[in-house]
Amino acid sequence: MPAPCLALAALAALAALAAGLAGCARDTVPPRDARALPPGPMLGAAPADTRHALLCGEWRRAVGYDREASAHTSFAELRPAQSCFVEVTHTPAGARPSPTPAGCGFPTEATFAHVARLALAYDAIADGDTVALPHDLACPLAASVRSDAARQNARALRALAALSRAPLRAYAYAAVLVPGYGAAAQGDSALVGAPPDAACGDWAAEVELPRLGVNVERARRAAEALRGGVAPVVIVSGGAVHSPLVEAFALANVLRCAGGVPTERILVDPCADHTHTNLRNLGAMVVGLGARTAYLVTDGGLQSAYLSDFTAFDLFGGSVDQRSLRDFGYLLGAWRRASRGLEGGFWYTPYRFWAEREPVTCVTGPLDGPGR
């Protein structure tokens, strides 16, 4: 067999192994209370000898090669007041968040002026200003795609700022986050080339939606969470990686046309090309809102397993944490399953050491907001 064929065969074998071992994914079971764990990264605190100046580029050196500090695993549910961990119960009637801990919730009074300024920054990008691009728009994009995405985000941010004129309501999370799923078959979708606010038409028929695969299920779950009051906005993430279809734009249209989500409650990231870039870009958008936590939803399949505390991907260096350390030099934060009634719902914070007096995140960008 020629060398290129051997390489392809090896990749296929690894893919088959990953799929076969997906059942090895697991969530680490916490002790009954925080007193059974020593203070440390699993309870949101950095190791005592952490060199903070090195964190955002040389993570392993910064934390002294601490194994727990070099993974996303946190027992946030043991310290809900510090982590702002909120469970979300999913039933056939919809999604319902548990009570929000005191001191948590989004937005706050400080949010509104900031997101109004952020909307202006996205307006400038929509008009062609590329001097300071956030992660969600900083990849190579057609000018029309970047403009459509920036205009959509500006619209949603202005709507969020307008909540200041209503009685302040504290949502459990700042946003519902939805990573996209790509496949070559999506290149035949009627949504190829469509902006995130395309007219709802025949593409939403039963014959078209199956081409979008699990994106439909992810969008449905996100719409339920939004209707249930889990967060004020949803952020969808995914570029044109496996086909010409921009996953984030497709998700936005499914949310609108099949899920009944208002256009002005959707933000988009058309740049992510893998789960770890989904998390980085989504996390940077959460930080940009001046927020700490979001509720990430996916389907109950492989990606849900991939986001568990341990997965088969750890065995050959392909976990989210391992890829993030290689590609970015830092971790993307912490996450923990927070859904009841289904798999695939996660508390997510871009602040890996969320219990610090000054919480630590490396997931930042040029449009970041207060609370960083």
Secondary structure as the mmCIF struct_conf table of DSSP 4:
data_model
#
loop_
_struct_conf.conf_type_id
_struct_conf.id
_struct_conf.beg_label_comp_id
_struct_conf.beg_label_asym_id
_struct_conf.beg_label_seq_id
_struct_conf.end_label_comp_id
_struct_conf.end_label_asym_id
_struct_conf.end_label_seq_id
HELX_RH_AL_P HELX_RH_AL_P1 ALA A 3 GLY A 20
TURN_TY1_P TURN_TY1_P1 LEU A 21 LEU A 21
HELX_RH_3T_P HELX_RH_3T_P1 ALA A 22 CYS A 24
STRN STRN1 ARG A 26 ARG A 26
HELX_LH_PP_P HELX_LH_PP_P1 ASP A 27 PRO A 30
BEND BEND1 ARG A 32 ASP A 33
HELX_RH_3T_P HELX_RH_3T_P2 ALA A 34 ALA A 36
BEND BEND2 LEU A 37 LEU A 37
BEND BEND3 PRO A 39 GLY A 40
HELX_RH_3T_P HELX_RH_3T_P3 PRO A 41 LEU A 43
TURN_TY1_P TURN_TY1_P2 GLY A 44 GLY A 44
TURN_TY1_P TURN_TY1_P3 ALA A 48 ASP A 49
HELX_RH_3T_P HELX_RH_3T_P4 HIS A 52 LEU A 54
TURN_TY1_P TURN_TY1_P4 LEU A 55 GLY A 57
HELX_RH_AL_P HELX_RH_AL_P2 TRP A 59 ALA A 62
TURN_TY1_P TURN_TY1_P5 VAL A 63 TYR A 65
TURN_TY1_P TURN_TY1_P6 ARG A 67 ARG A 67
HELX_RH_3T_P HELX_RH_3T_P5 GLU A 68 SER A 70
BEND BEND4 ALA A 71 ALA A 71
STRN STRN2 THR A 73 THR A 73
HELX_RH_3T_P HELX_RH_3T_P6 ALA A 76 LEU A 78
BEND BEND5 ARG A 79 ARG A 79
HELX_RH_AL_P HELX_RH_AL_P3 PRO A 80 SER A 83
STRN STRN3 VAL A 88 THR A 91
TURN_TY1_P TURN_TY1_P7 PRO A 92 ALA A 93
STRN STRN4 GLY A 94 PRO A 97
HELX_LH_PP_P HELX_LH_PP_P2 SER A 98 PRO A 101
TURN_TY1_P TURN_TY1_P8 ALA A 102 GLY A 103
STRN STRN5 PHE A 106 PHE A 106
TURN_TY1_P TURN_TY1_P9 GLU A 109 ALA A 110
HELX_RH_AL_P HELX_RH_AL_P4 THR A 111 ALA A 126
TURN_TY1_P TURN_TY1_P10 ASP A 127 GLY A 128
BEND BEND6 VAL A 131 ALA A 132
HELX_RH_3T_P HELX_RH_3T_P7 HIS A 135 LEU A 137
BEND BEND7 CYS A 139 CYS A 139
HELX_RH_AL_P HELX_RH_AL_P5 ALA A 143 ALA A 161
HELX_RH_3T_P HELX_RH_3T_P8 ALA A 162 ARG A 165
BEND BEND8 ALA A 166 ALA A 166
STRN STRN6 TYR A 171 TYR A 171
BEND BEND9 ALA A 172 ALA A 174
STRN STRN7 ALA A 175 PRO A 179
HELX_RH_3T_P HELX_RH_3T_P9 ALA A 184 ASP A 188
TURN_TY1_P TURN_TY1_P11 ALA A 190 GLY A 193
TURN_TY1_P TURN_TY1_P12 PRO A 196 ASP A 197
HELX_LH_PP_P HELX_LH_PP_P3 ALA A 198 CYS A 200
HELX_RH_3T_P HELX_RH_3T_P10 ASP A 202 ALA A 204
BEND BEND10 ALA A 205 ALA A 205
TURN_TY1_P TURN_TY1_P13 GLU A 206 GLU A 208
HELX_RH_3T_P HELX_RH_3T_P11 LEU A 209 LEU A 212
TURN_TY1_P TURN_TY1_P14 GLY A 213 VAL A 214
HELX_RH_AL_P HELX_RH_AL_P6 ASN A 215 ARG A 227
TURN_TY1_P TURN_TY1_P15 GLY A 228 GLY A 229
BEND BEND11 VAL A 230 VAL A 230
BEND BEND12 PRO A 232 PRO A 232
STRN STRN8 VAL A 233 SER A 237
BEND BEND13 ALA A 240 LEU A 245
HELX_RH_AL_P HELX_RH_AL_P7 GLU A 247 CYS A 257
TURN_TY1_P TURN_TY1_P16 ALA A 258 GLY A 259
HELX_RH_3T_P HELX_RH_3T_P12 THR A 263 ARG A 265
STRN STRN9 ILE A 266 ASP A 269
BEND BEND14 HIS A 274 HIS A 274
HELX_RH_AL_P HELX_RH_AL_P8 THR A 275 GLY A 288
TURN_TY1_P TURN_TY1_P17 LEU A 289 GLY A 290
BEND BEND15 ARG A 292 ARG A 292
STRN STRN10 ALA A 294 VAL A 297
BEND BEND16 GLY A 300 GLY A 301
HELX_RH_AL_P HELX_RH_AL_P9 LEU A 302 TYR A 306
TURN_TY1_P TURN_TY1_P18 LEU A 307 LEU A 307
BEND BEND17 SER A 308 ASP A 309
STRN STRN11 PHE A 310 PHE A 310
HELX_RH_3T_P HELX_RH_3T_P13 ALA A 312 PHE A 316
TURN_TY1_P TURN_TY1_P19 GLY A 317 GLY A 317
BEND BEND18 SER A 319 SER A 319
HELX_RH_AL_P HELX_RH_AL_P10 VAL A 320 ASP A 327
TURN_TY1_P TURN_TY1_P20 PHE A 328 PHE A 328
BEND BEND19 GLY A 329 TYR A 330
STRN STRN12 ALA A 334 ARG A 337
STRN STRN13 SER A 339 ARG A 340
BEND BEND20 GLY A 341 GLU A 343
STRN STRN14 GLY A 345 THR A 349
BEND BEND21 PRO A 350 PRO A 350
TURN_TY1_P TURN_TY1_P21 ARG A 352 ARG A 352
STRN STRN15 PHE A 353 PHE A 353
TURN_TY1_P TURN_TY1_P22 TRP A 354 ALA A 355
BEND BEND22 GLU A 356 GLU A 358
STRN STRN16 VAL A 360 VAL A 360
TURN_TY1_P TURN_TY1_P23 PRO A 366 LEU A 367
TURN_TY1_P TURN_TY1_P24 PRO A 370 GLY A 371
#
